[in-house]
Amino acid sequence: MRYDNTLEQHHHFSLLELNRLVRATIEDTLCEQYWLEAEIGQIGENNGHCYLEFIQKVEGHNTPVARAKAKCWRNVWGSVRPYFEHTTGQTLTLGMKVLVLVHPDFHEAFGFSWIVDDIDPRFTLGDMARRRQEIIRQLKAEGVFDLNRELPLPLFTQRIAVISSSTAAGYGDFCRQLEENKRGFRFSVTLYESLMQGEGVERSIISALDKINAHIDDYDCVVIIRGGGATSDMSGFDSLLLAENVANFPLPVITGIGHDRDECILDMVSHTRVKTPTAAAAFLIDRLEQVARRIDDAADRITSYVQHHMEIEKMRLSRAAERIPILFSLVKSKQENKLVTLNQRIASAVQRLIDRRRHTLDILEQRTKSLDPTLLLQHGYTITLVNGHALRSPSAVKPGDIIVTRLADGMVKSTVNETKKI
């Protein structure tokens, strides 16, 4: 419009007047309620009222193509929120897709906003289910969905790394139940502090897992417990990135995040899922109880085996003891027979030896007798002696020597006058 001096001829509107016109137009043309499908861009509460911003994005882009403010007044919010949380098991959070019943509202001072009259939790459940199925599909496509569940849980699972909030009642219940177990099992519990509700859950738990991984040899398993928070605030546990970290973690992960609804993604990829922190403690205690029973059973079997074999050996010893006198008698008889036989053999051998020696003596005696000089003398032979020795050569004497000649019945002494060799 071209500005000229005729401007004062136009009708002027104040901002209030023009906003009233907009309000009247909206009330006249948009007088119905509408089911609005949108994503929550902002959400907050004040004095019991809920203030939101709805956005719409194009597939594959993060920049909103549309946005609008919205309000849910206290009288409606007080009933809509509990119903939504009870039905979905989730709180209304950023990024959540919702189907809300709205009507338009334009206020001259505050501008346009949609007034929320109702929320259909079934739409959100469907969207959550679709997102969950997409995450499951992606985890399975990556081949990690069952990885943590395939890890062996150590027989003696006693060194526990716990991811939780130190102020959570569930953490205290978990520790107390482990400490007060009836069998007196000892557990070592190390807490890795983490947010367990709100927008920072994913990042906080992953950070705790990284810290545990740096000391992986110090622990047997990881326990993620949450008890004590709002049971409806579970959206942080349906995270692809968190699920990937847990699925690929090198230690078995046990979850007890305190809800009775369908499993969240974190539950699905963990090694073992229980409902509550106390159930997680009970699981660990029962695990050791089973191991203790196995050890006791093995000890009983070993004792029974040893006792059985001792009885068998006792019976063998008893039978052997009964047979000892008989065996001894048999051995004694055999040895006595051997001794008699040996004695007989010795006596016979000695007798044969004596006979052989006696026969030899007889022969020697006969030979000795045949060589007796006396017998020779009786046959007319003589023996000449000089100085008591037999004279064998004339050279053994000289003239003047006295020689003795032995005869059968006496002897003759002679003096040598001459010696001559023949």
C-alpha positions in Angstrom: 0.0 0.0 0.0 1.3 3.4 -0.9 1.5 5.8 2.0 0.0 9.2 1.2 -1.8 12.0 3.0 -5.1 10.2 2.7 -4.0 7.7 5.4 -6.2 9.4 7.9 -9.2 8.5 5.8 -8.6 4.7 6.6 -10.1 3.0 9.6 -7.5 2.2 12.3 -7.5 -1.0 14.4 -5.8 -1.3 17.7 -3.9 -4.5 18.4 -6.6 -5.6 20.9 -9.3 -5.0 18.3 -7.5 -6.9 15.7 -6.7 -9.8 18.0 -10.4 -9.9 19.1 -11.2 -10.1 15.4 -8.9 -13.1 15.0 -10.3 -14.7 18.1 -13.9 -14.2 16.9 -12.9 -15.6 13.5 -11.3 -18.7 15.1 -14.3 -19.2 17.4 -16.7 -19.0 14.5 -14.8 -21.1 12.0 -12.9 -23.6 14.2 -15.5 -24.3 16.8 -15.0 -28.1 16.8 -12.6 -30.4 18.5 -9.9 -32.1 16.4 -7.7 -35.2 16.8 -4.2 -34.0 16.4 -1.3 -36.3 15.6 2.0 -34.7 16.5 5.4 -35.0 18.2 6.1 -33.4 21.6 8.8 -30.7 21.1 8.6 -29.2 24.6 6.7 -30.1 27.8 6.6 -28.7 31.3 4.3 -28.2 34.2 3.4 -25.2 36.3 0.8 -24.9 39.0 -0.7 -28.2 37.9 -1.1 -27.1 34.2 0.9 -28.7 31.4 2.4 -26.5 28.8 3.5 -28.2 25.5 4.8 -27.5 22.1 3.7 -29.8 19.3 5.9 -30.2 16.2 5.8 -32.1 12.9 8.8 -33.3 11.0 9.3 -34.7 7.6 10.6 -38.3 7.4 14.4 -38.2 7.5 14.7 -34.6 8.6 15.0 -33.1 12.0 13.9 -29.6 11.2 10.2 -29.1 12.1 7.9 -28.1 9.2 5.2 -27.0 11.7 5.0 -26.1 15.3 2.3 -24.9 17.7 1.9 -24.2 21.4 -0.6 -26.2 23.5 -1.9 -26.3 27.0 -3.6 -28.8 29.1 -5.4 -27.3 32.0 -5.1 -28.6 35.5 -8.7 -30.1 35.7 -8.0 -32.2 32.5 -4.3 -32.9 33.1 -5.0 -34.3 36.5 -6.9 -37.2 35.0 -5.4 -37.5 31.5 -1.8 -37.9 32.7 -2.4 -40.8 35.2 -4.5 -42.7 32.6 -1.9 -42.2 29.9 1.0 -43.4 32.2 -1.0 -46.3 33.5 -1.9 -47.5 30.0 1.4 -47.0 28.3 3.8 -47.4 31.2 5.5 -44.2 30.1 5.5 -40.5 30.9 5.0 -37.9 28.2 8.5 -37.0 27.1 10.2 -35.1 24.3 10.2 -36.8 21.0 7.1 -38.9 21.8 4.4 -39.1 19.2 0.9 -38.5 20.6 -2.7 -38.4 19.4 -4.5 -35.6 21.3 -8.0 -34.2 21.2 -7.7 -30.4 20.9 -9.7 -27.3 20.3 -8.2 -23.9 19.3 -7.8 -21.1 21.6 -6.7 -17.5 20.9 -6.1 -15.1 23.7 -5.7 -11.4 22.9 -2.7 -11.1 25.2 -1.1 -14.6 24.8 -1.8 -15.5 21.2 -2.8 -18.8 19.7 -2.5 -22.3 21.3 -4.2 -25.6 21.1 -6.1 -26.7 24.3 -5.7 -30.4 25.0 -8.9 -32.1 26.1 -7.9 -35.7 25.9 -5.0 -38.0 24.9 -5.4 -41.4 23.2 -2.7 -43.7 24.8 -3.4 -46.4 22.2 -1.8 -44.3 19.5 1.3 -43.8 21.5 1.4 -47.5 22.4 1.3 -48.3 18.7 4.1 -45.8 17.9 6.2 -47.1 20.8 5.6 -50.7 19.6 6.6 -49.7 16.1 9.8 -48.0 17.4 10.5 -51.0 19.7 10.0 -53.5 16.8 12.3 -51.4 14.6 15.0 -51.4 17.3 14.6 -55.2 17.8 14.8 -55.7 14.0 18.0 -53.6 13.8 19.6 -55.4 16.8 18.9 -58.8 15.2 20.2 -57.6 11.8 23.4 -56.6 13.6 23.6 -60.0 15.1 23.8 -58.7 18.7 20.3 -59.3 20.1 21.2 -62.6 21.9 24.9 -61.9 22.5 24.7 -61.1 26.2 22.3 -63.9 26.9 24.8 -66.4 25.4 27.5 -65.4 28.0 28.0 -68.0 30.7 27.1 -66.8 34.2 30.0 -67.8 36.5 29.2 -70.5 39.1 30.4 -68.2 41.9 28.7 -64.9 40.9 29.7 -62.8 43.9 31.6 -59.7 42.6 28.8 -57.4 41.5 29.0 -54.1 39.6 25.8 -52.3 40.2 24.5 -49.5 38.0 21.9 -47.5 39.9 21.3 -44.3 41.9 22.8 -44.3 45.3 19.6 -42.6 46.7 17.3 -45.2 45.1 15.4 -47.2 47.6 15.8 -50.2 45.3 19.6 -50.1 45.6 19.4 -50.1 49.4 16.9 -53.1 49.3 19.3 -54.9 46.9 22.3 -54.5 49.1 20.4 -55.3 52.3 19.0 -58.5 50.9 22.4 -59.7 49.7 24.0 -59.0 53.1 21.2 -60.7 55.1 20.9 -63.9 53.1 20.3 -66.9 55.3 23.2 -69.0 54.0 25.7 -66.3 54.9 27.0 -66.0 51.3 29.5 -63.1 50.8 29.0 -60.7 48.0 31.2 -57.8 46.9 29.1 -54.9 45.6 30.5 -51.8 43.8 28.1 -49.0 42.8 28.5 -47.1 39.6 26.3 -44.0 40.0 23.8 -43.4 37.2 20.6 -41.5 36.4 17.7 -43.9 36.2 15.0 -41.7 34.9 14.6 -38.7 32.7 16.3 -37.7 29.5 19.9 -38.5 30.7 19.3 -42.2 31.4 20.8 -43.5 28.1 24.0 -41.5 28.3 24.4 -42.0 32.1 24.1 -45.8 32.0 26.4 -46.1 28.9 29.0 -44.0 30.8 28.7 -46.4 33.8 29.2 -49.4 31.5 32.3 -47.8 30.1 33.8 -47.4 33.6 33.0 -51.0 34.5 34.6 -52.2 31.3 37.8 -50.5 32.3 37.9 -52.9 35.3 36.3 -55.9 33.7 38.4 -58.5 35.5 37.2 -57.3 38.9 33.6 -58.4 38.4 31.5 -61.4 37.6 28.4 -59.6 36.3 26.6 -56.3 36.0 23.3 -55.5 37.7 21.1 -52.6 36.5 18.5 -51.7 39.1 16.1 -48.8 39.3 13.6 -49.3 42.1 12.3 -46.2 43.8 11.6 -44.1 40.7 8.4 -43.4 38.9 7.2 -46.7 37.5 5.9 -44.9 34.4 9.2 -43.3 33.4 10.6 -46.1 31.3 11.3 -44.5 28.0 15.1 -44.2 28.6 15.4 -48.0 28.6 14.0 -48.4 25.1 17.1 -47.0 23.4 18.9 -48.5 20.5 22.3 -47.1 21.6 21.9 -48.4 25.2 20.6 -51.8 23.9 23.7 -52.1 21.6 26.0 -51.3 24.5 24.4 -53.9 26.8 24.1 -56.6 24.1 27.8 -56.3 23.3 29.0 -56.0 27.0 31.5 -58.7 27.9 29.9 -59.5 31.2 26.4 -60.9 31.9 24.0 -58.1 32.6 21.0 -58.6 35.0 18.2 -56.1 34.9 15.8 -55.3 37.7 14.3 -52.0 36.8 11.0 -52.3 38.7 8.1 -52.6 36.3 5.5 -55.3 35.7 4.6 -54.4 32.1 6.0 -55.9 28.9 9.8 -56.0 28.7 11.6 -53.0 27.6 14.4 -53.2 25.0 17.0 -53.2 27.8 15.3 -56.3 29.4 15.2 -58.1 26.0 19.0 -57.8 25.3 20.2 -58.5 28.9 21.4 -61.8 30.1 18.7 -62.2 32.8 15.6 -60.0 33.4 13.9 -59.8 36.8 11.2 -57.4 37.9 12.7 -55.6 40.9 16.0 -55.0 42.6 15.1 -57.4 45.4 14.3 -60.0 42.8 17.8 -59.4 41.3 19.3 -60.0 44.8 17.2 -63.1 45.2 18.4 -64.4 41.8 22.0 -64.0 42.8 21.5 -65.7 46.2 19.5 -68.5 44.6 22.4 -68.9 42.0 24.9 -69.5 44.8 22.3 -71.7 46.6 22.2 -73.9 43.6 26.0 -74.1 43.4 26.2 -74.9 47.1 23.6 -77.7 46.6 25.7 -79.0 43.7 28.8 -79.0 45.9 26.9 -80.6 48.8 25.5 -83.2 46.4 28.9 -83.9 45.0 30.4 -84.2 48.5 27.6 -86.6 49.4 28.3 -88.7 46.3 32.0 -88.7 47.0 31.4 -89.7 50.7 28.9 -92.4 49.6 31.4 -93.7 47.0 34.2 -93.8 49.5 32.1 -95.5 52.1 30.9 -98.1 49.6 34.4 -98.9 48.5 35.6 -99.0 52.1 32.9 -101.6 52.9 34.0 -103.6 49.8 37.6 -103.5 51.0 36.6 -104.4 54.5 34.8 -107.4 53.2 37.8 -108.3 51.1 40.1 -108.0 54.2 37.6 -110.0 56.3 37.6 -112.8 53.7 41.4 -112.6 53.4 41.7 -112.8 57.2 39.5 -115.9 57.3 41.7 -117.5 54.6 45.0 -116.6 56.3 45.0 -119.5 58.7 44.2 -122.0 56.0 46.7 -120.4 53.6 49.3 -120.4 56.4 48.6 -124.0 57.1 48.9 -124.9 53.5 52.1 -122.9 53.2 53.5 -124.4 56.4 52.7 -127.9 55.1 54.3 -127.1 51.8 57.4 -125.7 53.4 57.7 -128.6 55.8 57.4 -131.0 52.9 60.0 -129.0 51.1 62.3 -129.1 54.2 61.8 -132.9 54.6 62.5 -133.4 50.9 65.5 -131.0 51.1 66.8 -132.8 54.2 66.5 -136.1 52.5 68.3 -134.8 49.5 71.0 -133.3 51.7 71.4 -136.5 53.7 71.6 -138.5 50.5 74.1 -136.1 48.9 76.2 -136.1 52.0 76.1 -139.9 52.2 77.1 -140.1 48.5 80.0 -137.6 49.2 81.1 -139.6 52.2 81.0 -142.8 50.2 83.0 -141.3 47.4 85.6 -139.9 49.8 85.8 -143.2 51.7 86.3 -145.1 48.4 89.1 -142.6 47.5 90.7 -143.2 50.9 90.5 -146.9 50.4 92.3 -146.6 47.1 94.9 -144.3 48.7 95.3 -146.7 51.6 95.9 -149.5 49.2 98.4 -147.5 47.2 100.1 -146.4 50.4 100.4 -150.0 51.6 101.9 -151.1 48.3 104.6 -148.4 48.7 105.4 -149.4 52.3 109.3 -150.1 52.5 108.6 -152.8 55.1 106.9 -154.9 52.4 110.0 -154.4 50.1 112.3 -155.5 52.9 110.2 -158.7 53.4 110.9 -159.5 49.8 114.7 -159.4 50.3 115.3 -155.8 49.4 117.5 -153.5 51.7 117.6 -149.8 52.3 121.0 -148.0 52.8 120.8 -144.9 54.9 123.4 -142.2 55.5 122.8 -139.7 58.2 119.2 -140.9 58.3 118.6 -140.4 54.6 118.2 -143.0 51.9 121.5 -143.3 50.0 120.6 -142.9 46.3 124.1 -142.3 44.7 127.7 -143.2 45.5 128.6 -139.6 45.3 126.6 -138.9 48.4 129.3 -140.6 50.6 133.0 -140.7 50.8 135.5 -143.2 52.3 135.2 -143.3 56.1 131.5 -142.4 56.2 129.3 -144.8 58.2 126.3 -146.1 56.4 123.4 -148.2 57.8 121.7 -150.9 55.8 118.2 -151.9 56.9 117.1 -155.5 56.5 113.7 -157.2 57.0 114.8 -158.3 60.5 117.5 -155.8 61.5 120.2 -153.5 60.3 124.0 -153.5 59.5 126.4 -150.6 60.0 129.3 -150.3 57.6 132.3 -148.0 57.0 132.8 -146.9 53.4 136.2 -147.8 52.1 135.6 -146.9 48.4 132.9 -145.3 46.2 132.5 -146.0 42.5 129.8 -145.1 40.0 128.7 -147.8 37.6 
